[in-house]
């Protein structure tokens, strides 16, 4: 059978989803070690969540970012809804979310998110907007409105949001602070030395400033950030990122293994073994984070509901001891 008849290859798929990467040389995808392999999702609950998302025309980070934990999370009926469309205006070298010119906002999206929240019986709702550089303020006003509608749909629940950096747009933080979530998450993703190759459209200190400014405006807000390892960073650089996040008064740090989505994405430098993740966790706890999640399969919203309960308990214990 010819290549044309056999359908698109993984590299072809990358070119369709990531047109800006089409001329990049392929980076072979390395075989995963035993400690990072997961089973294909097969549960009834997984298929129910998938059907619900398709029926409501909703996108999820779980699918778009090719998360390895999708089977486990969806079996528990926990999904991270991606809002403001399925196309990002950035072109990060690590991310599998489609890039390009986004479509207009779906006017039914807020109502459909509310239906999904009720359909899954969520008590802790996690949403993440794609980067929308085509909107004034980076889309902060749209994010704030969607948070308000989600809060109305689940008044007894808690809300976590993972945001882009809004490109340091004036007024973005002020707008976000008018309708705050319970957890504000913005990932640094990697160490500053690797930004030009891994996160070329972003600036490390812009991301730090976003986290610091949200906490300055809302001192009781839980703030959260995460990084990937296995991209070529050093232990010393990871330690410096931890120090920078603590200087911004970030409460919760997540650390996970980078997994290469396609041959057109950044290559994996190495698979970090589980004992090193525990060492990072111990280092971070020693620096004063209220909560640390560090393992090969850790992702921003992995076990988010359970982690929020632990995060709140850690702050209560800290205040009681003061």
N, C-alpha and C positions, 0 to 999 in steps of 0.2 A: 504494500500500500504506500502511495506517495505521501510526502509530508503534507501536501495540501489537503489530501483526503482524510488525513488522520486528525485534523482539527488543530487548533492553536496550541502551541507549546506554552510552558510556564513563562518563558521569555516573551513570547507574543502577548500573553495576557498582561504582563507588566507594561508593555508598550501601549496597550489599549487603556489601561488605568492610569498610567504615568507617562504621558507623551513626552515630558521633558527629559525622561531618562532613556529614550529610545536609542540614542547614539552612544550611550555609555557601554564600555566593554562589560561582558558578563563576569560576575564573580561566582565561581562554583559554590553551591550550597553544601555545607559540610554535614555529614551524618551526625545526628544527635546522640549524645551519650545516654546510657540507660536511665540516669537519674532525671532526665528531662522529657522522656517520652510519655505520651498520654494516649488513652484509648479513644477511638472515634466515637462521637456521641450517638447513642442509640436509644436513650430512654424515652418513654412516652411523654414525660414532661418537656423534654427538649423539643420534640416535634410539636407539642402544643404551643410553646412559646414562639417557635418559628412560624407557625400558622398564624398566630395572633399578630405578629409583626408584619407579615405580608398582607393580612387582611386590612390592617390599619395604615398600610403604606409607610411604615416607620423603618428607619435605619438603626442599626446597632453597631457600636464600636466593636463588640464581640465578633461580629462577622467581618466588618470592613477592615479591621486591624488584624484579622486572622489570629485571634487570641487562642492560645493552647488550652485555656481553661473553660472554653465555651460549654463543653459537655457537662462538666461538674456544676457550673453556675446555673445553667439553664435547667438542669435537673432539679435545682432548688428554686426554680422560677425567679431567678435574679438575672436581669439583663441591664446593660448600660445603654440607654437610648441616645443616639446621636441626633442632635437637633440642628436646625437651619440648613438641612440638605445633606447630601452625601458626597459633596465635592469640595475639597479644600483648595484655597488659593495659595498655599505654601507648597513647597516641594522638598520636604525633609528627606534625607537619604536613608532613614531607617523605617519610615512609616508606610503602611500599605493602604491607607485611605486614598481614594481616587483624587487626582489633582486635575485642575483645569478651570474652565469658566463655569461657575455654578449657575443652576437654574434659579428662577425667582422662588421666594419662600412659598411653601405650601400653606395656604390659609387655614387648612384643617389640622395642621400638625399639633398645635397646642391642645386642641380637643382630643385628638387621637392619643397623645401622650397620656392625658388624663384617663382615657378609657383603658389604656394598657396598664397603667398603675393599678387601677381597680381590678382589672382582669387577672393580674398576677398576685394581687393581695400584698403589695409591697408596703413595708413599714419604713424602709430606708431607700429613697429614690436616688439613683445616680444618673445624671445626664451630662453630656459633653457636646458643646457646639464645635462645629468645624471652624477653621479660620475663614473669615469672610472679609478679605481685604477690599472687597467691592462696596462695603457699607461704611458710611460715616461712623466714626467711633469704633470701627472694627466689629460692629454688630452688638455692642454692649447693651444698647437699648432693647434690642430684640431678645437678648439673653435674659435681661431683667424681667421683661414681660412674660416670658415663658416660665421663669421661676415663680412669678406671682400666680400664674394659672395652675402650675403644678401644686403649689402650696394650697390653693383653694380646693383642688381635687383630693388632696390627702392632708387635711389640717392636723391630724394626729400623728402624722409621720415626720420623718426627718429627711432633709434634702442635702445631697452632696453634688457639687458641680466641678468638673474638670475643664478649665478654660484655656484658650490660647492666650497670647500675651497682649493682644489688641494693638500691637505695634506702637506701644507707648502713646496711643491717641489721647489728646487732651480731653478730660472729662470722663474717660472710660471707667476709671476706678470709682469716681463719685457716683456714676450711674449704677454700677454694680452694687455699691454699698446701700442703695436705696431699697433693694429687695434682696437682702443677703441670704445665702443658704446657711445650713448648719455647719457644713464643711466646705471650705474653699480650697480647691486643689489646682495647682499649676505646676507642671513638671519641668524641672531644669533639663532632664533627659540625659545629659552627659557632662563631662568636665569642660571648662572653658576652652582649653587647648584644642579640643576636637570640634568646636562649634563650626568653624569654616567648612569642614567636610561633612559633618553629620546634621547640623541644624543651620544651614547657611543663611536662611531668611530671618533668623532671630539673633538676639544679642543677650548674652548671659546676664549682664547686670540689669538689663531691662526686665528680665524675668524675676530677678531677685527683688527689684524695686516694686514690682506689682504685688508680690507676696508681702513685702514689708509695709506697703501703703494700705493694703486691705486690713492688716492687723492694726496699724496705727489708727485707722478710722473706726474699726470695730474690735476693740481689745478682747472681747469674749468670744469672737469667732475662732473656730478651729481652722488652722491652716495646714496644708499638706503639700508635699512635693515628692517627686520620685526621680530616680536615675536608672539607667540601664548600665550594666557592666558587661565586659567581653568585647569592647570596641577598641581596646588599646590603651585604656586609662591606666594609671598607676595607683597603688594604694595611697600614696601621699596625696595625689590629686583628689581622690575620693574623700579623704579626710578633710581637705581644704573646702570641698563643696559642703560637707557637713557643717564646718565652722561658719561658712557664709550663710547657710540656711538658719543656723541658730542665731546668728547676728540679726537676721530678719525675723526672729521670734517664731519660726515655723515649728509646729507641734509634732507633726507626724511625717516620718520619712519612709518611703518604699524603695527597695532595691531589688531588681530582677535581672535575669539574663536576657541580653539582646538576642533575638532570633531573626534571622534574615528572611524576609518574606519571599523575595524572588531573586534571580541572578542579577537583576539590574540595581538592586539595593546594596547598601554598604556591606562589605564582607565582615563576617565574624572573625575577630582576632583570636579568641579562645573561648572555650566553655569553662566558666568558673565553677569549680567543684563546691558542693554543699558546705563543707567546713569553712570555706572562705566567706560564704554568706553569713554564717554564724559569727565569724570574727568581725565582719562589718557591723552586724547587729549589736554586738557587745561594745564596739567602738562608739557607735551612734548613741547608745543608751548612756554611755559615760559622758557624752557631750551634752546631755540634758534633754533629748527629745522625749516627749511624753509617751510616744509609741513608735515602734520600729517594726516593719515587716520586711524581712530580707530572706529570700530563697530563690532558687532558679526560676520558679514559676510565678513569683510575685508579680502582679500587675496592679495598676492604679486602683481599680475597683474590685480586685479579688478579695472576697470575704469582707466587703465594705460595711455591710450592716453589723456584723459581729465586731469588726474593728472599731466602728463608731461607739459601740457600747463600751469597749475597753478604753477607748480614748476619753470618753466622758468620765468613766470611773477613775482613770489615772489623774484627771484634773481635780476631781473631787477629793481624792486622797492627797494630792499636792496642797490644795487649799486648806484641808483639815490639819495638815502638818505644819502649816505656816504660822 
